[in-house]
Amino acid sequence: MNKKRNKAINHTKRNQVKTFPISFSLYKIKDDLIINTNYLSETPEEEIINQAIKFHLQGKISEAIKYYKHCLIKGFHDEKVFCNYGIILKNLGKTKEAELLQLKAIEIKPNYAEAYSNLGVIYKDKGKLKEAELSLKKAIEIRPNFANAHNNLGIIFNDLGKFKEAELSYLKAIELKPDFAEPYYSLSLLNCSNENKFWQNRLFSKSILNNKSKKEKIDIYFARSNVLHKEKNYIESSHYLNLANRIKLNLRPSNINLRLEKSKRLLLESDKRETNKKEDIKTIKTIFIVGMPRSGSTLLESIISMNPNVDSLGEINFLEESFLEEEHNEQGLNLAELYLEKINVNSTRSTIKTNKYLYNYQYAGIIATCIPNSKIIHCFRNPLDNILSIYRAHFTIGNEYSSSLADCANIYLDQEEIMDIYKKKYRSNIYDLNYDLLVSNPQEEIISLISWLGWEWDDSYLSHHLNPRSISTASSVQVRSPINSKSIGGWKNYRDMLKPVIEILEKHEKYKNL
C-alpha cells in the first residue's frame, strides 16, 4: 500500500455534518431557463421551482432565496421548496426556521429521505443528538443506499463517543459512494481497526481526485495528511497539509485583520465600562473558557462538567450576541441580564454555566466588569504545538486564519498580549490553565483548578474520560481517552514546515530560544 501512496504523492508534487443534498436533479432543469422576476405571477409553478433550484445549485444563494420565498408566499405545496430553503436557512444559522421547513417537507412527503437527513444535521447543531440519530436512521430506513445519511449518522455516533459505530457508518458511506470525500476525512481522525483499512488504498489513489471540487480535494488532502501523520511520515504529511490549507485559504481568505482590530476595539470598550454589582442575578455562576482553539479547552470542559451542578453550553456565541443587542434592546436590559436570558438560566437546575466560545478572550475585560459572579479560565499551551494543531484541524467557517501559519502565529500573539493586559487588571477573575502542565501532572493541576473554583474535591475530576456528555469539537476522539502527554513537543516533527511561525515568534523576547 505504501508504494501506491508514494506514487500518488509523487504525482501530486508534479502536477467536520456537512452535506446537504439538494433535492433535485440538474438534468431536469433547462440550462437556458431564466425567469424575469417582474413576471413571476405569470410563470408556471414548476418553472419557478426549477429556477430556484438552479440558482441554489449554482451557488447563487440570494437569488435562490428570492425564488424560494416567492414559492412560499404563493403557497406552493412542493416538498423540494421547503427542504431546499431549509438548507439555506440552516447554513445561515437559522436552525429553528430550518427545522420547521424540513418538518413541513416531511408532512408533504412522509417518506422524504433527504428531509430526514437534513433534519438530523439540524438536530445535531441544536445539541439534540438522540433526535438526530433517530432522524438519520429514518432516512436510511427509507433509502438504505443513501450515502449522505450514513455519513451524517457517523458524525452523530462520533459526537456520542460511539467510535466503532461511527467507523462502520463512514465505511458504509464509502461502500455506497467510493469517491465521497468527506467520510475519508472522518475516518482519518479515528483509530480504525486494522481489518477495515482498505479505504486507505482508495484514499491514496490517483483516480479519487478525478472531477473533484476544491472542497472535496481539501477533505482528501487533510485525510491523507492524517493517515501519514499516524504512520510518522511527517514530511509527506506536511506536503498534504500545505496543499489542503493552500486551497482552503484560496476559497476562504484569512480574516486576521478583522480579529486583530476587534481585540483593540474591545480593549478600549472595556475601559469605558463600570463594574456591574447587581445582586439579583448572582445566584447563577458563569465560567468562561477562553484562549486559542486546540489549547486544551475541550479537556478542561470535560473535567469541569464532572461537577453535577455544571451545565456546559459548549462553543456558543451568546456573549457577543448580548453585547451587540445591549445598546438597542427595548427593555433596557444590561449585558449580564441579556446574557443570562440567552443561556436560559431556568432551563435546568444547574447553578453553574460554562461557555467555551474561545474567542471570548477578546471580551475578558468586559466579562470581568459586566458579568457578576463570573470566572474566566485562560487555556494556553506551547505556541508551536498549538499552532500546528490548529493548522491540522480543518476548521469550518469562522477560523479562516487557521489556513495560514503566519496568521496563526500573529493571532496567537494577539490573544497572549490581550490576556496579559486583562490579567493585570482583573487578576483575581482569571485562572491560568497551562495545558502542558495539565497533561504532564494532571492530579496536581486539577486539584489547583478545583480549589480556585471554590468547589469541594471529588476523585471523579480525575476521570474526565468517563464523562457521558456529547462532544462536537475537533478533540472528540482524544478527549475520550485518559489524560496523556503524547501531544507535547509534536511540533518538532514539523519543524521545517513551521519555520515561518518560528521566525515570527522569535521576534519576541519570550520566544527567542525556540
C-alpha positions, 0 to 999 in steps of 0.5 A: 500500500505504501508504494501506491501512496508514494506514487500518488504523492509523487504525482501530486508534487508534479502536477467536520455534518456537512452535506446537504443534498439538494433535492433535485436533479440538474438534468431536469432543469433547462440550462437556458431557463431564466425567469424575469422576476417582474413576471413571476405571477405569470410563470408556471409553478414548476418553472419557478421551482426549477429556477430556484433550484438552479440558482441554489445549485449554482451557488447563487444563494440570494437569488435562490432565496428570492425564488424560494420565498416567492414559492412560499408566499404563493403557497406552493405545496412542493416538498423540494421548496421547503427542504431546499430553503431549509438548507439555506436557512440552516447554513445561515444559522437559522436552525429553528426556521430550518427545522420547521421547513424540513418538518413541513417537507416531511408532512408533504412527503412522509417518506422524504429521505433527504428531509430526514437527513437534513433534519438530523444535521439540524438536530445535531447543531441544536445539541439534540443528538438522540433526535438526530440519530433517530432522524438519520436512521429514518432516512436510511430506513427509507433509502438504505443506499443513501450515502449522505445519511450514513455519513451524517449518522457517523458524525452523530455516533462520533459526537456520542463517543460511539467510535466503532459505530461511527467507523462502520457508518463512514465505511458504509458511506464509502461502500455506497459512494467510493469517491465521497470525500468527506467520510475519508476525512472522518475516518482519518481522525479515528483509530480504525481497526486494522481489518477495515483499512482498505479505504486507505488504498482508495484514499491514496489513489490517483483516480479519487481526485478525478472531477473533484471540487476544491472542497472535496480535494481539501477533505482528501488532502487533510485525510491523507495528511492524517493517515501519514501523520499516524504512520510518522511520515511527517514530511509527506504529511506536511506536503498534504497539509500545505496543499489542503490549507493552500486551497482552503485559504484560496476559497476562504481568505484569512480574516486576521485583520478583522480579529486583530482590530476587534481585540483593540476595539474591545480593549478600549470598550472595556475601559469605558465600562463600570463594574456591574454589582447587581445582586439579583442575578448572582445566584447563577455562576458563569465560567468562561473558557477562553484562549486559542482553539486546540489549547486544551479547552475541550479537556478542561470542559470535560473535567469541569462538567464532572461537577453535577451542578455544571451545565456546559453550553459548549462553543456558543456565541451568546456573549457577543450576541448580548453585547451587540443587542445591549445598546438597542434592546427595548427593555433596557436590559444590561449585558449580564441580564441579556446574557443570562436570558440567552443561556436560559438560566431556568432551563435546568437546575444547574447553578453553574454555566460554562461557555467555551466560545474561545474567542471570548478572550477578546471580551475578558475585560468586559466579562470581568466588569459586566458579568457578576459572579463570573470566572474566566479560565485562560487555556494556553499551551506551547505556541508551536504545538498549538499552532500546528494543531490548529493548522491540522484541524480543518476548521469550518467557517469562522477560523479562516486564519487557521489556513495560514501559519503566519496568521496563526502565529500573529493571532496567537500573539494577539490573544497572549498580549490581550490576556496579559493586559486583562490579567493585570487588571482583573487578576483575581477573575482569571485562572491560568490553565497551562495545558502542558502542565495539565497533561504532564501532572494532571492530579496536581493541576486539577486539584489547583483548578478545583480549589480556585473554583471554590468547589469541594474535591471529588476523585471523579475530576480525575476521570474526565474520560468517563464523562457521558456528555456529547462532544462536537469539537475537533478533540472528540476522539482524544478527549475520550481517552485518559489524560496523556502527554503524547501531544507535547513537543509534536511540533518538532516533527514539523519543524521545517514546515513551521519555520515561518511561525518560528521566525515570527515568534522569535521576534519576541523576547519570550520566544527567542530560544525556540 
